Amino acid sequence: MLENLDLELREGEILALIGPNGSGKTTLFRTLAGDLAPLAGSALLESSRGLREAGSLSGRERAQLVARVLQSERPSWAASVLDYVEAGTFARTGWFGLPGPKERESVRLALEAADLGALATRPVTELSGGEFRRVLIARAIAQEPRLLLLDEPAADLDLGRQMDVLGLLRSLAAAGKAIALSVHDLNLAALIADRVALLAKGRLAALGPPREVITATTIAAVYGASVLVSDHPFGDLPQIVHTPPWLRDGSTH
């Protein structure tokens, strides 16, 4: 359960949502997506008709504003990568509508952005976990929402692909998208985010630039973990190094 949470997502910004397991990250995303009604307060989305309560919108209206990439989604049928990404256009065409030139161009650009052109005809059931994660991100891009909500977008990806996806998210933010992502890797959060929101036991424990939120003191208090936080060599960013007792005691072998 979330309590006393006041949070705004801004266009052109990436917000990293961090916190221990069970801190409320999934609940927050479900509320923002309109899948879960708040017991108190409001979850508002900005539409062409002004601010609207997320839960009051139809599924198609919400899909035109918000795209969500779930960490738990798995392919359930052997659709091609192209068809899976094209499903993102249904928010505009309807389930029984056919994609027109604009929608097909959106799909083409999404496949290109996620580097999936060579896999377009392959069934999604034959993809690796990392490849399928890129398909889900491409589908969200083809949806052309104003807000992207991503659960662990770099999960299942190798190091090179992680950086590719983070770079893609930076490009989408630069184009005006509002992006929120949940992430357990604090170094990735520091690397990608303009602001970091730290949740703890359903409450907002800290909110601000990575440098202000990701500190050794805060991590110890919220996660119960011992770390060193130093400067990243190529930017004004924190870099986290784990220092567990068993490593400091020399008991790794």
N, C-alpha and C positions, 0 to 999 in steps of 0.2 A: 504494500500500500504506500502511495506517495502522500506526503503531507507538506503543506505550506510551500509549494513549489511555484516559483515565479520565474519563467524562462521565456525568452524571445529568440526566435531563429530569424536571422537577417539574410536578405538576398545577397549573394556574392560572398557568403561566409561559410566556412567549415567549422562546425561545432563537434568536438569529440566528447562523447559521453563515456566516462570511466567510473569504476567503482567495483567493489567486491561482488561475487556472485550473490544474488538475492537482494541487491541494493535498490532495485526498481527500474533498471534500464529498459527491460522488455516491456514493463507496464507503461512506462512513459511513451515508448514508441507506439504501442497499441493505442494509447489515448490520442496521440497526435495524428495517427492514421484514421481515427474515427471508429476503430474496432471495439473500443472499450470506453464506455461513458464515465466521466468523472463523477464521483459521489458528491463533490462540491467544486465550485469554480467552473472554469470553461477552458476548452481547447479550441482555439480560434484559428481558422485558415483564411488567408487573404485571397479573395476571388475577384472576378471582374465586377461582382455585385457588392463588394466590400467585405468586411470581416464576417465570416460565417462559422457557426458552431460545427465542428468536424462531424459530430454524430448526427447532425440534422440533414446532412447531405446524402443524396443517393449514392450508391456504389460507383456509378459512372461519373458523377460530379466529383467525388473524392479522387477517383483515378485520374482525373484531368488536373488535379492539384498536387497529389502526393503519390510517389512511387516508393514501395518498400522492397528491399532485398533481404530476404530471410536467410539466416545461416542454416536453418534446418530443412530448407526446401530440397527435395530430391526429384529427379525426373520420374514421372509415373507412366509415361508412354513414349514410344520411339519416334517422336516428332523430330524433324530436322532442326538443326540450329537456326536456320532461316525462319522456319515456321514458329519456333519458340520465341524468337526475338520479335517477329511480326505480331505476336499476341499482345505486345505492348501498345499497339495502335488501336486496339479494340475500344479504348476509352473514347476515341474520336469517331470510329466507324460503327460501333455497336458490335455485338457478338455475331450478327448475321450479315453485317456490311462487308463489302470488299474494299481492301485498301486501294486508294487512288495514287496518283503520281506523287503527291506530297508525302503520303504515308510510306510508300516504297522508298522514297529518298531518305526519310527518317530512319528506316531500317538499314539502308545501305550505310549511312553515316554512323549508325550505332555499331554495326559489325566492324566497320573500319576503325572506329575509336577503340574498341575492345580487342582489336587484332584477331578477328574471328573469320575473316574472309576465306581463308583456306579451309575452314571447317564448316562452311555454310550448309553443305549437303549432308553432313554426318549426323546420324541419329544422336540425340542428346544422351541416350542410354549407354552410348559407347565412349563417353567422355570421361576424363579424370575429374576428380573433385575440383581441382583448380580451374580446369577448362569450363566446367559447368558454372562455377562461380562467375566467370567472365561473361557467360551467356546471360545470367540473371542481371548483371549490371548493364549489359547491352539492351536487354528488354526494358529495363527501367529508363534508359536513355531514350529509346524509341517512343516511350510513353509521353515524353516531353512534359513532365510535370514541373511545377515551380519548386517543389520541395522533394528531396531524396532522403530517405531514411534507410540506412544500411547497417545490418547486423554483422559485425566482424568482416568487412569487405575483403580483407587480405588473408582470411583464413584459407587453408588448403593451397595457398600459392607459394611457389618458391621465391627466393629472395629477389630475383630479377623481376618476376611478375608482380610481386608486392609493390615494388617501386613504380612499375608501369601503371598499376591501378591507382596508386596515390597521385601520380602525375596526372592521370586522367581526371580524377576528382578535383584537383587544383584547376585544371582547364575548365571544367564544368562550372566551378565557382566563379572563375574569372568571367565566364559568359553570363553570370547573373543568377545561377541556381543557388538556392539555399540547401545546404547539405549538413545532415547530422549523421554521425556514425558512432556505433558502440564499438569499443576496442579494449582488449585486456592488455595488450602490449603498450606500456606507457611510452616507450621510445617512439613507436609509430604515432601515438597520439600527439606527442611533442613535435614530431616532424611534419605532420599534415595540418594540424588545427590552428585556426586563428584564435579560438577560445576553447577552453576545456571546462566541462561541467562535471564535477565530482559528486557522485551520489553515495550516500551511506545511510543504510537503514531507512530508505524511503525519503530521505531529506537531502536537500542541496547543501553539501558540506563546503563547497568552494566553487567559484565561477570566475574565470578571467583568462588572461593569456597563459600559455603553458608555463612560462617562467614563474608566474605567481602561484599557480595551483600545484604544479608537480614539484614538491620539495621533499627533502628527506624527512622532515618533521611531520608533514601531512601524511605521507605514505606510511610512516610508522604508526601514526594515530589511527588511520582508517583501515589499512591492510594488515597491520601487525607485522610488517616486513622491514628488514634492515637493508638499506640501500645507501649508496653514495650518489649524489647528484652533482654533476660537473657541467662544464660548458661544452656544447657541441663545437667542433673545430671550424664549421663552415656557416655558422649562424648564431643568432642570439636565442639559443634554444637550450633547454636542459637535456642532459644525457644521463640516463639512469644505469647504474651498475649495481647488480645484486651482491650483497655481502652477508650471506647467511652464516650463522654461527659455525656450522659444520665446515664451511670453507675457510673461515678465519682460524679455526682450530687445526687446520691442516689434515682433516679426517676424510678427504675426498677419495683416498685410495686405501 
